[in-house]
Amino acid sequence: MGTDFRYNTGATRVPWAAVGENYNAHDLMEIIAFLMQGEGKEYDDAINAVWEQVKKLDKVSTPPGKLSLGSKVEAAEKACGEYLGTDTATFVTNATAGFEIAYKYANLKAGDEVIVPAITFVATMAYPLAIGCKLVFADVDPKTINMDPADVARKITDKTKMIVPVHIGGYPVDLDPIMELAKKHNILVLEDAAHAFGAMYKGRKVGTIGDFAAFSMHEVKNITSFGEGGIVTTNVPGFGPEMKRARFLGLDFTCPIKDWLYNITPIQGKEKPFVAGNYSTTEIQGLGLKLQVERNEEIIETRRKAAEYLTNRFAANDAIIPQDLGNENIKPTFHLYLLQIDPAKAGGDVQVLKKKLEEKGVTQIAHFGPLYRFKVVQDMGYDSDEIAKSCPNCEEVFYKRFTHLPLYGLSDEQLEYMADAVLESVAEMQAGK
Ligand SMILES: Cc1ncc(COP(=O)(O)O)c(C=O)c1O
């Protein structure tokens, strides 16, 4: 039986139980039925047969005795670290929590500037926005809709403290010029690798190149840890072990206070120490994550094949700008398929295409909008229209050119139908229909 690591009494006659109420066979059965749903006679027969066996476990099994931050979390971190090529992988509640650790390390304060791409999810900027930093929105590269390094260079000032490239849809950002700029100006780079677990940039795994990175294992990502989770990594020398403490309130067993088990020591940040938060993850999440990490390459390959199929089909019409499939240096995770059109050649913009696809029953969602258009940003004193003027590519691609298509969990027929629907819709637009 495991014990709470804070009170590790070892094998004793009267142990200190780590967890409160244990799960029983009935609970387990509910969990199985939740994860593997179904209906009809065949399903009912199968699930009833499972229940007949599972209920026997009540009498013959013992509970794990540890449900949070134990050996399963460690095993998941080891698997992720080996896969990525880092010994700092730390499993946290979500990518947003991982970003917070990096932001706290940087000692961000009100007035500091943080450069984020104009197109990403709000999670990228939530912490700096909350504490009154000035967010600076870099325009996007119209080909990838990722942060454009040339615009980052234009927007760096002596107040810039961090640059946050986001590998949108799992397509690697061109990191070399960004790392070079960061080095020159002593700026920290935090990779938002939420979509990019397994992507490669010039022979290295994305998420191991910046000073910090965080991956998301939220339910919609390529792999998940039961719906929520994140892996945070660092290249800051010596910060790997600190990251583990930054995840759980700064508990420090190396220098306990007098007559007590541990100390609480601050985490050493770039400029000054900071107080840790609590972003702990559970054993069951650790188990789920390790299982899925082990099949990540197969998942990427399945997605890659679907993307390749769509890109090949879309070559038939030069008004369609298909997803770039990468090359020796750039290997995406194909989290999303970036579909773009050239409005001049297509005879209309992507809003027309989106409507046509919806009418044909094809779900497509432009997953990310211009951050500076959100009310939360405006209410913090930002002028959306002024910012828009400094992000012309973002305005053009978002309103006129791109949407995202799904790549996973589709049958061959669905994939084919989706490709046909895109081709037919663009042909209709070209014919003025
Ligand atoms: C680009 C991007 N960054 C960050 C996140 C946040 O990830 P998490 O939900 O794990 O905090 C997401 C999640 O959707 C995302 O799409």
The ligand as a MOL file (V3000), in Angstrom:
LIG
                    3D

  0  0  0     0  0            999 V3000
M  V30 BEGIN CTAB
M  V30 COUNTS 16 16 0 0 0
M  V30 BEGIN ATOM
M  V30 1 C -2.8660 27.1320 -28.4940 0
M  V30 2 C -3.2750 26.6560 -27.1410 0
M  V30 3 N -2.5370 27.0070 -26.0790 0
M  V30 4 C -2.8410 26.6030 -24.8390 0
M  V30 5 C -3.9280 25.8040 -24.6020 0
M  V30 6 C -4.2550 25.4680 -23.1920 0
M  V30 7 O -4.1260 24.1310 -22.8980 0
M  V30 8 P -4.7240 23.5820 -21.5380 0
M  V30 9 O -6.2020 23.4460 -21.7250 0
M  V30 10 O -4.0340 22.2790 -21.3370 0
M  V30 11 O -4.3980 24.5670 -20.4800 0
M  V30 12 C -4.7190 25.3930 -25.6630 0
M  V30 13 C -5.8810 24.5280 -25.4230 0
M  V30 14 O -6.8070 24.4100 -26.1710 0
M  V30 15 C -4.4080 25.8520 -26.9620 0
M  V30 16 O -5.1820 25.5270 -28.0070 0
M  V30 END ATOM
M  V30 BEGIN BOND
M  V30 1 1 1 2
M  V30 2 1 2 3
M  V30 3 2 2 15
M  V30 4 2 3 4
M  V30 5 1 4 5
M  V30 6 1 5 6
M  V30 7 2 5 12
M  V30 8 1 6 7
M  V30 9 1 7 8
M  V30 10 2 8 9
M  V30 11 1 8 10
M  V30 12 1 8 11
M  V30 13 1 12 13
M  V30 14 1 12 15
M  V30 15 2 13 14
M  V30 16 1 15 16
M  V30 END BOND
M  V30 END CTAB
M  END
